Amino acid sequence: MNKTKVLLVSDCMLTPERMREEFRGLEKYDLEFSTIADHPNDTEEEFQARMLKLEVEGPEAVTPPKGLIEAVEDVDVLIVHFTVVTEAVIKAAKKLKLIAVLRGGWENVNTKAATENGIIVVNSPGRSGDAVADFTVGMLIAESKNIVRSSIAFRKGLWKPEFHNSSYLHNLRGRNVGIVGFGEIGKRVANRLKGFGVNILAYDPFLPKENILNEGCTPVDLPTLLKESDYITLHLRFTEKTKHIIGKNELAMMKPTAYLVNTARSGLVDEKALIEALRNKQIGGAALDVYDTEPLPLDSPFFELENVTITPHLAGTSVDTMHNSFVILGEELERYFRNEKLQFVKN
């Protein structure tokens, strides 16, 4: 009986040795592993530029790594991290049955082409859920309580107890937090915030209201969330339907004392409209971890604004995140090789 051929595609964030070691437990299923590398020597700037292009334009906008099209020809299972799996790669894979992604989403895979060719796509949902949820709550508190800006001022020798938001520097208890996107991360953010005694409003156009109610939160439409929330945090995936879901009109609906937190995708927010809203003190402030251009250029207006906390795309960073990916995907692959029902299939 022929062995099942599995191709592991490493990248600058993940070595082939790490992939082989993490998937060693699957060898009992009589697998034949091979590996190729995707831009293993990328600088951080090169990697971020390619990922931003992928996020904004989709997988077909990025060129697959050298040798991938040839390597997939007789492969049964393809496992990738950030590597793009384009239509050309899929068409070249004559025997491919499963694409497994070590990420919480499928942005780097042309899922339409995969489906049309009868290929199953699975991922690793929740791998960075705790990291992003922790970071989000931290950003919300840091911006509204002036933690970062007071630290910067103090390091400059300034004892500065007053800031732009001192007149509306409220406690969290009793305030409204609006969560836009109530998937795995949105729910985890909600669960963390419940301990602060806040009221949680949630909007998710892709989720039944019952799912939100079951978590003890209040489902609302987007205009209601924008008008009533004191803090708004975004946790939607970036698609054509969610692009600029927060734009000029939406920012105008927010309270002048409200804060916007984005640790998800930059494309969810019209960046130019947000900059203008912050400049004009139209909203209370913002906390951002993602940007239209990364790394954020040093001449970005965000560096000049006093009412924004900015970090360099760190939300999902944790020593646990990558290991979680292997655990989640490894369990899904075990189900696949045992011919059991899969849990994380792209529909």
C-alpha positions in Angstrom: 0.0 0.0 0.0 1.4 3.4 -1.0 2.2 5.9 1.8 0.2 9.1 2.1 2.5 11.9 0.9 2.6 15.0 3.0 4.4 18.2 2.0 5.4 20.7 4.7 6.1 24.2 3.6 8.2 26.2 6.0 8.9 29.9 6.0 10.9 32.6 7.8 8.7 32.2 10.9 8.8 28.4 11.0 11.6 26.1 10.3 11.2 22.7 8.5 12.8 21.0 11.5 10.2 22.5 13.8 7.4 21.3 11.5 8.7 17.8 11.3 9.2 17.6 15.0 5.7 18.9 15.9 4.0 16.5 13.4 6.2 13.5 14.5 3.1 12.0 16.2 1.4 11.6 12.9 4.0 9.1 11.6 1.9 6.2 12.9 -0.4 6.8 9.9 2.2 5.6 7.5 3.0 9.1 6.0 5.9 10.1 3.8 7.0 13.7 4.7 8.8 16.1 2.4 9.6 19.8 2.9 10.3 23.0 0.9 11.1 26.5 2.2 9.1 29.7 1.4 11.4 32.7 1.6 13.3 31.4 4.6 15.6 34.4 4.7 13.0 37.1 4.5 13.6 40.2 6.6 10.8 41.3 8.9 10.0 44.2 6.4 9.9 41.8 3.4 7.7 39.4 5.2 5.3 42.1 6.4 5.0 43.6 3.0 4.1 40.3 1.4 1.6 39.6 4.2 0.0 43.0 3.8 -0.4 42.4 0.0 -2.0 39.0 0.8 -4.4 40.5 3.3 -5.5 43.3 1.0 -5.5 41.7 -2.4 -5.8 38.0 -1.7 -3.6 34.9 -2.4 -3.5 35.4 -6.2 -1.7 38.7 -5.7 1.3 36.9 -4.2 3.7 34.6 -6.1 4.0 31.1 -4.6 7.5 30.1 -3.5 9.9 28.7 -6.0 9.5 24.9 -6.4 6.0 24.6 -4.8 4.1 24.0 -8.1 6.5 21.2 -9.0 6.6 19.8 -5.4 2.8 19.4 -5.1 2.3 17.3 -8.2 2.0 14.0 -6.4 1.2 15.2 -2.9 -1.9 14.0 -1.0 -1.7 16.5 1.9 -0.3 20.0 1.9 0.5 21.8 5.2 1.4 25.5 5.1 1.8 28.4 7.5 1.8 31.7 5.7 2.6 30.3 2.2 0.1 31.2 -0.5 -1.8 28.3 -2.2 -2.9 29.8 -5.5 -5.1 28.4 -8.2 -2.0 27.5 -10.2 -0.7 25.4 -7.2 -4.0 23.7 -6.8 -4.3 22.8 -10.5 -0.8 21.4 -10.4 -1.6 19.1 -7.4 -3.1 16.2 -9.3 -3.5 14.0 -6.1 -4.1 16.7 -3.5 -7.0 15.9 -1.1 -6.3 18.2 1.9 -4.8 21.6 2.5 -4.0 22.3 6.2 -3.2 25.8 7.4 -1.4 26.6 10.6 -3.3 29.8 11.0 -6.6 31.0 12.4 -7.9 31.8 8.9 -7.6 30.7 5.3 -6.5 34.1 3.8 -3.5 32.6 2.1 -5.4 29.8 0.3 -7.6 30.2 -2.8 -10.4 28.3 -1.2 -12.7 28.7 -4.1 -10.3 26.9 -6.4 -9.7 24.3 -3.8 -13.5 23.6 -3.5 -13.9 23.5 -7.2 -11.2 20.8 -7.4 -12.6 18.7 -4.5 -9.9 19.6 -2.0 -10.7 20.0 1.7 -9.2 23.1 3.5 -8.8 23.1 7.3 -7.2 25.6 9.6 -6.2 26.2 13.3 -8.9 28.4 14.7 -8.2 30.0 18.1 -4.5 29.4 18.0 -3.8 33.1 18.9 -7.2 33.7 20.5 -5.9 34.1 24.1 -2.9 36.2 23.0 -5.1 38.6 21.0 -7.8 38.8 23.7 -5.3 39.5 26.4 -3.6 42.2 24.2 -6.9 43.8 23.3 -8.0 44.3 26.8 -4.6 45.6 27.6 -4.8 48.1 24.7 -8.3 49.2 25.8 -7.1 50.0 29.3 -3.7 51.5 28.2 -5.4 54.0 25.9 -8.3 55.0 28.1 -6.1 55.2 31.3 -3.1 57.0 29.6 -0.7 54.2 30.7 1.6 54.4 27.7 1.6 58.2 27.2 2.2 58.9 30.9 5.1 56.4 30.9 6.6 58.2 27.8 6.2 61.6 29.5 7.7 60.3 32.7 10.7 58.9 31.0 11.2 62.4 29.6 11.3 63.9 33.1 7.7 65.1 33.0 5.3 64.4 35.9 2.1 64.8 33.8 -1.2 63.9 35.6 -3.4 65.7 33.0 -4.1 64.5 29.5 -6.5 65.2 26.7 -9.1 62.8 28.1 -8.9 63.8 31.7 -12.5 65.2 31.7 -13.9 61.8 30.7 -11.5 59.4 32.3 -14.1 57.0 33.6 -13.8 53.6 35.3 -14.8 50.7 33.2 -17.6 49.5 35.6 -21.0 50.3 34.2 -19.7 51.4 30.8 -20.7 49.9 27.4 -18.2 47.9 25.4 -19.1 47.2 21.8 -17.5 44.1 20.2 -17.7 44.0 16.4 -17.2 40.4 15.4 -18.2 37.8 18.0 -16.2 34.8 16.8 -13.6 33.0 18.9 -11.6 36.1 19.8 -14.6 38.3 20.3 -16.0 35.9 22.8 -12.7 35.6 24.6 -12.5 39.4 24.9 -16.0 39.5 26.2 -15.3 36.9 28.9 -12.2 38.8 30.0 -14.1 42.1 30.2 -17.0 40.7 32.2 -14.9 40.8 35.3 -14.7 44.6 35.0 -18.5 45.0 35.3 -19.1 46.4 31.8 -22.1 46.0 29.7 -21.2 44.1 26.5 -22.9 44.9 23.2 -22.0 42.7 20.2 -22.5 42.9 16.5 -21.7 40.1 14.1 -23.4 39.9 10.7 -22.4 36.3 10.3 -23.6 34.9 13.6 -27.0 34.1 14.9 -28.1 36.4 17.8 -28.7 33.3 20.0 -24.9 32.7 20.0 -24.4 36.2 21.5 -27.2 35.9 24.0 -25.8 32.5 25.1 -22.6 34.3 26.2 -24.5 36.8 28.3 -24.1 39.7 25.9 -26.5 41.9 24.1 -26.8 41.5 20.3 -27.4 44.8 18.5 -27.0 46.3 15.0 -23.9 48.2 14.1 -25.4 51.7 14.3 -26.7 51.0 17.8 -23.4 49.6 18.9 -21.5 52.7 17.5 -23.9 55.2 19.2 -24.1 53.5 22.6 -20.6 52.1 23.2 -17.9 53.8 25.3 -15.3 51.4 23.9 -15.4 49.6 20.6 -13.1 46.7 19.7 -12.9 45.0 16.3 -12.6 41.3 15.7 -14.0 40.6 12.3 -12.1 38.9 9.4 -11.1 41.2 6.6 -13.2 40.5 3.5 -14.8 42.6 0.7 -18.0 42.7 2.9 -16.1 43.9 6.0 -13.7 46.3 4.3 -13.9 49.8 5.9 -16.8 48.6 8.1 -15.7 51.6 10.2 -15.5 54.6 8.0 -16.3 58.3 8.1 -20.0 57.8 8.7 -19.5 55.2 11.4 -16.9 57.3 13.2 -19.4 60.1 13.2 -21.9 57.9 15.0 -19.5 57.3 17.9 -19.5 59.2 21.1 -16.9 62.0 21.3 -15.6 60.3 24.4 -15.5 56.7 22.9 -12.4 54.7 22.1 -11.8 52.5 19.1 -9.5 49.4 19.4 -8.3 47.5 16.4 -6.1 44.4 16.9 -7.7 42.6 14.0 -7.1 43.9 10.4 -6.3 47.4 9.3 -8.6 47.1 6.3 -11.6 47.0 8.7 -11.1 50.7 9.3 -10.8 53.6 6.8 -7.4 54.8 8.1 -7.6 58.3 6.6 -11.0 58.8 8.1 -9.8 57.6 11.5 -6.8 60.0 11.4 -9.1 62.9 10.7 -11.5 61.9 13.5 -8.6 61.8 15.9 -7.2 65.1 14.7 -10.5 66.8 15.2 -11.1 65.1 18.6 -14.3 63.6 17.1 -13.8 60.5 19.2 -12.0 60.0 22.5 -9.1 58.0 21.2 -7.9 54.9 19.5 -5.6 51.9 20.2 -4.1 50.3 17.1 -1.9 47.3 16.4 -2.5 47.0 12.6 -2.0 49.5 9.8 -2.5 49.9 6.0 1.3 50.0 5.6 3.6 47.9 7.8 6.0 48.7 9.3 4.3 52.0 10.0 6.2 54.8 8.2 8.0 57.2 10.5 6.2 60.1 8.9 2.7 58.6 9.7 0.3 61.1 11.2 -0.3 58.5 14.0 3.0 59.5 15.5 1.8 63.1 15.8 -1.5 62.4 17.5 -1.8 62.5 21.3 -5.0 60.5 21.4 -3.8 57.2 20.0 -1.8 54.2 21.4 0.1 52.4 18.7 2.0 49.1 18.8 3.8 47.2 16.0 1.4 44.3 15.1 2.1 42.4 18.4 -1.4 41.2 19.4 -1.0 37.6 18.3 2.6 37.3 19.6 3.0 34.7 22.3 5.4 31.8 22.8 2.2 29.7 23.1 0.7 30.7 19.7 2.7 28.5 17.4 2.5 25.5 19.6 -1.2 25.9 19.8 -1.3 25.8 16.0 0.3 22.4 15.9 -1.9 21.0 18.7 -5.1 22.2 17.0 -4.1 21.3 13.5 -2.5 18.0 14.6 -5.8 16.9 16.2 -7.6 17.8 13.0 -5.2 15.8 10.9 -5.6 12.8 13.2 -9.3 13.0 12.6 -8.7 13.2 8.9 -6.3 10.1 8.8 -8.8 8.2 11.0 -11.6 9.1 8.5 -13.5 10.9 11.3 -15.6 14.1 10.9 -13.5 17.2 10.7 -14.2 20.2 12.8 -12.4 23.1 11.0 -13.4 22.7 7.4 -13.7 25.8 5.2 -17.3 25.7 3.9 
